[in-house]
Amino acid sequence: MGLRVRKSNPVVLVNTVHFATHYERLCTILSASEDETVEEGKCQTGTAIMTALRVTGVDFQLSANRTAHNTKDFSNRMLILRRGQGFNITLNLSRALGSQETIGFTVETGPSPSVSKSTKAVFPLSKSASSGTWSAVQGSSSSTSLRVTITSPAIAVIGAYKLGVQISSGGRTSSAPLGDFMLLFNPWVSGDDVYMSNDAERKEYVLNENGVIFWHISGSSRPWDYGQFEIGILEICFKILDQSPDYRENAAEHVSKRNDPKYIGRLLSAMINVNDQDNGVLVGRWSGSYADGVVPTKWNSSTPILRQWADSGPVKYAQCWVFAGVLCTVLRCLGIPSRVITNFQSAHDTNENLLVEEIYNESGQPIDSPDSVWNFHVWNEGWLVRDDLGSSYNGWQIFDATPQEKSEGIFRLGPTSRNAIKEGDVDLPYDGRFLFAEVNGDKVQMVEHEDGSRERIYSDSKGIGQKTSTKAVGSDARVDVTDGYKYAEGTAKEREIFNKARSKLRGVSRGMSRMAAFSVARAEAAPPQKPEFSGKFLVEGTPEVGKDISLTLSLKNDSSDTLKVDVKSSATAITYTRKPVKEVMTATESVTLGPNEEKRIPLIITYAQYEGRLTEHNLILVNAVCNDDKGGKQLVETDITLKNPPVIVKVNGQAKVDQPVQVEVIFTNPLAKDVSKCELVVEGSGLLEKPLKISLKPLKQNQRSRVMFEIVPYKSGAKKLLVDFSSDKFNDVKGSQNITVAEA
């Protein structure tokens, strides 16, 4: 039986995704009258006809394209591309392309694709690429095979795209889908706002799945597994964007802004925390019980956090390094070069007046106050262009997902130009005043007397923003980036920039300006005199959990007169935000100092005094309020981080893909007490698809535990195995081992 074909019917193309066979007998009868009945291949009159041009297959050249676009490390086997860079496909055709026939392409992204919003493009097959637009260029071809290079603009919207083909023949145009691909930012292309010229830095800040986060001013760090290429993480990153209030309010408008890394970074700094009831990723908690979640110090990796969020919503609990680790994962996954920054002695200036007020009682113990100086704070830097500010503000931008203060009504921070902070341009968007205070605010210390009155005492304004640190390119070494945030402390240039920043406070809201002006005036009205003596704490050795802490208070008379100095010392267990938790000890002492004499007062904090009082951060704040007989006052302080015993990780043999390799973990209980509730958690991108948990028997005093197990790596290359040991006496002791996994 013949096929009834009308000239008005559209040409039907084969579905090139499934290549459905029921289309193969369709043809286009270009010369048939409206109601002619034809047999396949000819009209009833016997006239030869041309069959419809169809795409019978498409080769996306996954391996070659993913390698060229630096996306081969993604675990999911799909076409993942970077914008501004061409990719090759090969179309298989049902016959040769006729001289009067043309081929074009369409790309679409988002729920409401629109050419005007740059979420849809229609473009022809041509002989040369077009700058700044989507283009398709014909390459080598045969009669039934066509090689095409498709290039997106370097300002294209990132996201999930649908690629389609259009064939025009005899005045008719038909369309068919070819397949899907993901488009990401491209630090390898100079036209992209995230372009980074140094290849070693691109490998570190985009492609490296492993890192370290610095925890102590001495340089000690903890490993972190970013896992941006693990199964499902890319899809989860876009799900975070899709869950944002911007998307829910106007999806089409939001998707059209996904070409802008400034917008993406700012939105993500809000979505990584849950504080704005936006179904964000992480719930922050800095004190109290973590029983209904995970203690923040236990996390080693972003991947279990992101997967848990995708499965069941906000994840409990996080503190600053966890927020930063997860944000770094998402930024790198989407193609924005990112790194984690630790700022030691980091100020939290709630009223943004650039003065950070700390209150202590007469014994030197800290009192809760709105302002604070955290032992450390961790945030992110992302590398991108600031076309809204000018080229001098390009480069590293600060993003902070830790919910500290609101920015335009939402808990977020950034992008803040690091160059703007260094130059005191705190009035530029975004959040410069708060960030400037974190790294270069002036510390104001006061003693609160029993009657409630407060007295300002001498303090060193240079204490805030020390040894700002990040991981080195290509190694786990510490790199000091303090000079990227401020000029050297004690220089005239640093004071000039501080005063410049403070002069711009009038740009804040009226109420905030009054508060800032009052605080500045109060600070300058009665500046405390530097006393005629100086003091500092000296800590002996490296304090370790389970052992006594030995330190001395060194006092030096800087005058030619004899001085009597009364000292009230205290030690307090604190969180890393310096929130006081439990008193450990207090002591009083009086010392007479002859002219220019120096004396040392020994101080011992026993394990019995601090046992059971430490937080998960192992921190003790030691203070001494010193008063001389001439009215001079000074607060001397030091933070002590107690070191956990080591966890030794060994890999026995050469690790190979899909082959088991033995791992050995050794931990020794250094205490004169038994340790119970012992558990190991083992993780590592490319090494274990999910965390491995191992329960251990209690450890007797000084007992050594040796645990053996196997892992089966599933990716080749440089990997890092991470181990967390926890018990009733030790909080999340970390260990790690670098592993080079060979192909099988």
N, C-alpha and C positions, 0 to 999 in steps of 0.2 A: 504493500500500500504506500502511496506517495505521501509527502509532507505538504500540508497547506501552509503557504508562506505569504504574508502580506508585505508589501514594500514599506508600510508604515511601522512594521515591527522593528524593535531595536536589535542590533547585532548582539548575540549572547556569547560571552567569552567563557572559557573554561575557568572554573574556580582553581586558581593556581596553588592554593594552599593544600587542598585535598585532591586536586586533579580528577574530579568526578567523571567517570567514563561515560555517563549518559549524555554528555554534551558532545561527544566526539563525532556523532553523525549529523550534527547541525551544520548547515551551510547558509551562506548569504546569497540570495538570488537577486543580483543587482539589476537584471534585465527583465525579470518576470513581471507579468501584469498582476494586478491586485489579487485575483482569485485563481491564478494558475495552480494546477497540481503538478508537482515535479517528482521525479525519481531522484535518488541520491546521485549527485555528480552531473546531472544534465536536466534540462527542461524537457517538457513533452515534445517540443519541436526538434529535440536532439541537439540544441545549442550547448556547447561546453560552458561551464560556469567556474568561478573562482571560489574555493572554499574559504570560510571565515578564517582570518588570521588569529591564531590563539597562542597564548603562552602555555606550553605543556609542562614546563618545569622551571624552577629557579634554584640556583646554587648561590647561597649567601657567603660561601667561602669563609666559614666561621673561624677556622684556625688562623688563616692569613690575616683576616681583618682584625681579629682580637689581638693578635701579636702586634700589628701595625699601630693599633690604637691603645696599646698598653693596658688592655683589659683581660689578658689571658689568664690572670690569676683568679678571676671570679669563678667560683665553684659551679654556678649554674651554667648550663650549656645553652646559652642564647646569644643573639647578636647584641653586643654591648659596644657602643661607639662613643667617641668624643667629638664634640662640635668643632666646626671649622676645618675638618680634615676629611678627605675623600675616603670612601669605601667602595669596594668592587663587588659586583654581582654579575652572574651570567644567566641570561634568559634563554631558555630553549623554546623555539617557535615551531608552530605546526607547518610552516612553509616559509619561503623567503619573503622579506618585506617588499611590497610593491612600491613602484615609483611614486604613486599617489597616496601612499599610506604613511602615517606618522605615529610615533610612539611618544607618550609623555608619562609623567609620574605625579603622584600625590603623596603628601605626608600629612598626618593629622595627629594631634595630641590633645588630651583633656576631654572633658565631657561635652563641650560645645565648641568644636573646632571652628576657627574663624580666620580668614585671611587678614582681616583688619587688625586682629589681636596677635598676629604672628604665631597662631597655633595651628594653622593650616597653610599649605603651599601647593601650588600647581605649577609644574615647570616642564618644558619640553626636553626631548633628547636633542642635544646640540653637539657642535664640534669643539666647543671650548667652554670652560667654566666661567660663571659670572660671579664677580666679587660682591660679597655682602648679601647674596641671596642663595636659595637652594638651586642647585644645578645638576644636570645629568649629562655626561659626556660619553659619546660612543667610542668604544675601543675596538680591538680586533674582533672580527666576526666572520662567520661562515654563512651559508645559505639559511641555516636553521638555528644558529647560535649567535647570541649578541652579548658582548661584554660591555658593561656600563659602569662608569665611575660616578657615584652620587656624592655630592659635597654639601654639607650644611653650612650656613653662615656661622662665624665665630661668636655671634650674639644670639644664637638660636635658643629657644626655650628648652630646658632639659626635661626629661621625662620619658614615658612610654609612648612610642609612636607606632602608627600603622602605616605601612608603605603599600601603595596601590599603583597599578598601571592603567594607562588610558591608551586605547588604539583608535585612531581616526581613519576611516576608510569610506570613500564614496559619500562624503558629507555626513556620515554617522560616526558617533563616538561611543565607545563602550568601555566600561571600567571593570576591573577585577582586583581583588586583594592579592598581594604577594606575600606578606608576612609582617611580623612585628620586630621592633628593635628598641633598645634603650639608648638614650642620648645623655651624655654627661658633660660637665665642664672639662676644659682641655688646657692644662698647664703647659703642654708642649707646643701650642700654637700662639704666635705672637699677637694675633688679633683678639685673643680671649682676655677678658678682664682678670683672669687668674693666672696669666702666663708667668712662668718662672724660668729664667734663662739657664740656670745651673742644673745640669742633669743629675749630679749627685744629690742635690737638694730635692729635686723632684722625686727621686727614688726613695728618699727618706720621708718626705712630708706627704706623699701621696700613696706610694706603693708599699711602704714598710708596715707590716701588721703587728710588729712588736715594738715596745718602748719601755722606758722607765720614767717614774714620776718621783721627783726629789722630795724627801720628807724632812730632812734635817740640814741645818745650815753648814754642817761639817761635810756634806756631800753625799750622805747615805741616801739610798733610793729604794723604791719598790718596783718590781716589774709590772707591766700592764700589757695585756693582750688586746689589741684593737680589733682584729678579726674582721676588717671591712670587706674581705673577699669571701667570707664563709657563706655556706648555703643559706639563702633567704634573706641575708642582711640588706642587700640592695633593695629588694622589694619592701622591706620593713622601713627603710629610710624614706622611701616615697610615701609609704603609709603614714608616717609621721606628718609629712606635709599635708596629706589628704585629711588628717584629723584636726588640722589647725582651725581656729575660729575664722581666719581669713578665707579658707576654702569653703567652710560651711556657710559663710555669709554670702559669698559670691565666687563660686568655683571658677567660672570662666575668667574673671578678672584676676583671681589669684594665680591661676596657671599661666596667664600671660606674663606675669612678673617673675616667673621661674628662670628667666634669662639673666637675672641680676644677682650676682653672688652676695652683694650687700644685703639685699632683701632676704635671701635664703638664710644667711648667717644670723641675721637679727631674729627672724622667725624661729629658727632652731634654738637660739639661746633662750627663748621663752618655752618652747615645746619640750625641751629635755627635762624641765622641772614641771611639777604638777600644780604649782601654787595658784594659778589663775583659773583652776577648775576647767582646764582645756583638754583634759584627757592626756596630759603630758606623760613622759616616760617614768620619771623618778620622783619619789617622795623623800624629802630631806628630813633628817632628824639628827640633832646634835646632843641630846641628853635623854635620860630616861631609859625605858625598856625597849629592846628591839625584838621581843619575843614573838611578835606576829610578822616578823620579816627576817631580813638578813642584816647582821651587824655590818656597817659600812666597811670596816677594815677587812672583812672576809673576802670581798670581791677582788678578783684578779683579772677580769676580762669583761669587755662590753657585750660579747655575743650572747651569753645567757640572759643578761639584762634585757637586751632588745628582743630576744625571742619570747621571754616571759611577758613582756609588755604586749607584743603582737598577739599572744595567746589569751591573756587574761587582764590586760590593763595595767595601770600604774604599779610600779615595782617599789617595794619597801626594802631597804632604806639606803640613802646616799648622803655623803658629805662631799666637800668641794672637789676632791680628786676623782671621785666617781662621776660626778657631773661632767668634769673636764674630760675624763677618759671616754665617756660615751659620746660627747659632742665631737671629740677628735675623730672617732670612728665614723660618724655620720658625715662630717665634712670631707674626710678623705675618700669615703665611699662615693660621694657625689662629684669628686674631682677638685675640691678646693684644698690647696696645700695648707696643712694645719700642723701645729705642734702644741705641746702642753708646757705651760710656764708655771713655775713655782716662785712666789714672791715671799721671802722671809721677813718677819716683823711687818706684816701687812696690815695697814690701818683700815678700820671700818668706821667711816665718818658719816654718821647718820644725817647731820644737818648740812653737810657739804660746805663747811666753812674753812676747810683745809687745816683746821686745828682739831687734834684728837685728844680728848680729855679722859684721863684714867684716874680713878678714885681708889684710895687705899685707906684702911683704918690705921690707927696709931701703931699697930704692930706690923704694918706692912702687908697685911693680907688684902688681896684685891676685892673691891666691892663692885657688884653689878652696876653698870652704867650704860647709857645708850651708845656711846663711843667705845671702841675697843681696839686693841692691837693684837691680831691673831699671830700665833707662832709662825704660821705659814698660811698662804692661800694659793689655790691653784686655779688657773683659768686657761683659755686657749688664745692662740694667735692664728689668724688666717691670712693668707697672702692674696691681695687683690688690689685693683685700681680704685681710687676714690675720685671718680669723675665729677662727683658732686662738690668736692672741695678744692681740687687742683692737684697737679702732679707731685708737688712737694709733700703731699700727704699719702702718696701711694705706698705700697709695701705691706708690712705687717700691721694687721688690725686686730684689736682685742675683742674677743667674745667671751662672755661669762654666763654660764647657765645656772650657777649657784644662785638661788633666790635670796638676795640680800636686801635690795631696795628696788622700788618700782621705777620704771622708765616709761614715761607717757602712759602711766596707769597699769603697766604690765611688768611682772618680774622678769627682767631681761637686761642684758648689757651688750652694747656694741651695735655696729662696728665702731670702735674707737681707734682713731689713727694713733699709732705709737709715736710717730713723729710729732703729732700735735701735742701729746702729753709732754714730750721732752721740751718743747718750745713754749709750754704754758698756755697753749691755745685751748683753754678749757671750755670756751663758749661754742665750739664747733660740735656738730652732731657726730657721735652720740655719747652722752654720759661721761664727758671729760672730767667734770669736777670730782665725781666719785672716784674715778680711776686715778686721777692725779693725787688725791689724798692717800690712796692705798700705797703708792710708791714714794711720795715726797711730801706728805703732810708733816706738820710740826706737832710734836708730842707735848702735851701739857699735863703734868702730874700734880695731883692734889691729895692732901691728907685730910680725912674727915675726922674731926674730934668728937668726943663723947657727947658734947652738947649739940652736935649736928652742924656746927660751923665747918667751913672748909678753908684750907690754907694751901696756896700754891707753893710748891717746893721746886728747887732747882732740878732741871732735867735736861738731857741732851737732845736737842731737836734733830740730830742726825740719826736717830735710832730707827726711823721708819724706812722700809724699803731696802733691805740688805740682800746681797748675793742672789739677785733674781736669776733663776736658773732654768735651763732646758737641756734636753739630751743632745749630744753631739751628732753631727751627720756621720753615719757609718760606724758608730760605736756607742757604748752606754756611758761614756764619760760625760761629766758635767761641763756645760758651757755657761759662763757668766754673761748675761745680757743686760745687766743693770745700766750700763752706759747707753743702751738704746732707749731707756725710759727717762733718764735724768742726767744732768751734768754732775761731775764729781762733788760729793758732799764737802762742805767747807770752802768751796771756791766762790768767788764773787759772782760768777755766771750762774751758779745754782741759786744763790739768793736773789739775783735779778729775775730769774724765771719764776721763782716762788712768788715774789711780789707782783710780777706781771699777772700770774694766775689769780692771785687774791684780788687784784684790782678788777678782775672781770666778774666778781661775784655779783655785781649789780645787775648782771644779766639774768639772774635767777628770779623766781617769783617774788612778789612784794613781801609776803610773809617770811619767806626764807631769807630774803635780803636783810630784813630787820634782825632776824635771829643771828645771821652770820655777822652783821655789823656789830651787834651787841657783844658777841663772843670775842671777836677780834679786839674790840675796844677794851673789854675786861682783861684780856690777856696782856695788852700793852700798857694798861693803866698802872699796874704794880708788878713789873717784872722781877722775879726773885733774884737776889744776889747770889753769885756763885760763892759757896762757902770756902773757907781757907783750908779745907782738906779735900782729898779725893779718895774714892774707894772703888774697889772692884772685887768680884768673886773669882777665885781660881779653883777649878775642879780638877781633882787628881785622877788621872787615868781615864778610862772609858767606863762610865757607870753601867752596870748590868743588872737586869732583873734577878732578884734573889740574893744580891750582895749589898753590903753597907755602902753608903755614898760618903766619900770624904771630900771636903772642900774647905777653903779658907777664905776669910774676908780680909783683904789687904786694905789698910787705911794709911794714908800718907799725909802728914802735916805739910802743907805748902807755904806756911808762914814762918816767920822768925820768932814767933811767940809760942809758948806752951799752950796746948789745947786739951781740954777734956771732952771726950766724945761718948755720948750714951747711945747704945745700939740695941734696937729691938728687932730680932730676926724671926722669920717665920718661913715655913715650907708648906705648900698647898698643892694637892693633886688637882690638876686642871685638865680641861680639854684642849685641843689644839687651837681653839678660838680664845683661849685664856679664860674661859668661864671657870670660876672656882667650884670645885666639887666637894673635897673633903680636906679638912686641916690635917696635916701630918705632924708638925711639931712647932713649938715656939721657944725662943730663948732670949735672954737679956744679958747685956755685957756693958761694962764701962771701961774705957781705956784712956790713959793719959799719953799724949804724944808730945815729945820735946820738939824744939825747932827743927823742921825738915826731917823729922823722924818718921819711919815707916814701921808699922807693926802688923802682924798677922794673927787673926783670931781663928782658931780651928773650929770646924763645925762637922759633926757626924750625924747622918741620917741613917738609922738602922733599918734593916729589912723588916724587922718586927713593927717599926713605926709606919712604914708605907704599904705593908702587905695588905691586900684587900681594899686598898684605897685608890689605887691607880685606875684611870679610865683605860679604854682600849688604845689610847694614844701613848701610854707609858710616859707621861709628862709630869714633872714637878717644877713649880715656880718657887724660887727661893728669893726672898726680899729682906732687906735690912733698912730700916728707917734710922738714919744717923743724925743726931742733934749735937752740935758743939756748944760750949759754954759762952759763945759770943753771939748766939742766935742763928748760926748757920745750919741749914737743913739740907739733907740730900737723901734720895732714895737710891739704893744700890740693888740691882736685881740680876738674876740669871735664870735661864730656863735649862732644865736638865732632862734630856731624853734618855731613858734607860734602854739599853740594847738588849734585844732578845737573844737567846742562844741560837747558834746557827743550825740551819737545815741543810744537809749535804745531799746533793742530787747527782747521781752518776748514771750514765747510759753505757751499758756493757755491750759493745759491738757496734758495727756499722748499721745505721738506720737506713732502711730501704722502703720505698713505696709498696704498700700492701703486704709487707712482711713483718711479723712480730719481732720486736726488739725488747730486751730486758732492761728494766729501770730499777735502780736501787736508791732508796731514801733512808738516810741515817739521821737520827735525832737523839741527843743525850740530855737527860733530865739533870740539870746542874744543882737542883735544890736538895736540901736536907729533909725534904718532905716528899711524899708520894704525889703523883700527878694522875688525875683521872679524867674521864670524858675526852679521851684523845681521838682526834680525827684528822685524816689527810684528805685534802681536795686537790686533784691534779687536773690541769687544763693545758691547752696549747693549740692554737690554730694550725691546721694541717696535720696534727698529731692525734688528737682525740675529737670526735664529733660532738661529744658532750662531756661535762665535767665528770671525773671519776672520783667517787667518794669511798674511802676506806676507813672503817672503824678499827681502832687499835685497843689493845689491852692496857690497863693502867700501868704506869711506869713507877717503879720504886725509886727511892732517892739515889741519884747518881747512876741510874740504870740507862743503858744504851739500847735504843730500838732500831732494828734493821728490817726494812720492809722491801720485799721484791714483788714486782708485777710486770706485766707486759703491756705494751701499747702497739698499735698497728698504724703507722703513718699513712696518710692518704694523699699527701702532696710532697713534691720534691722541693729542695732548696733550703735556705737558712731558716730554721724554726727555733722557737724557745719553749721549753717545757717549764711550766709554773707549778709550784707546790705551796700549799698553805697548810700549816700544822696549827691546830688549836686544842686547848685543854682548859681545865678549870683554873690553872695557874698562869697560862700564857695566852695572850691574845694574838691569834693569827700571825704566827711566825712564818716568814716568807723565804722561799728558796727557789732557785731557777737553774736551768742548764741550757746553754745553746747547743742546738743539734743541727747538723747538716744532713739532710735526707737525700739519698741518691735514688735515681730511677732504678726500678727493679731489673 
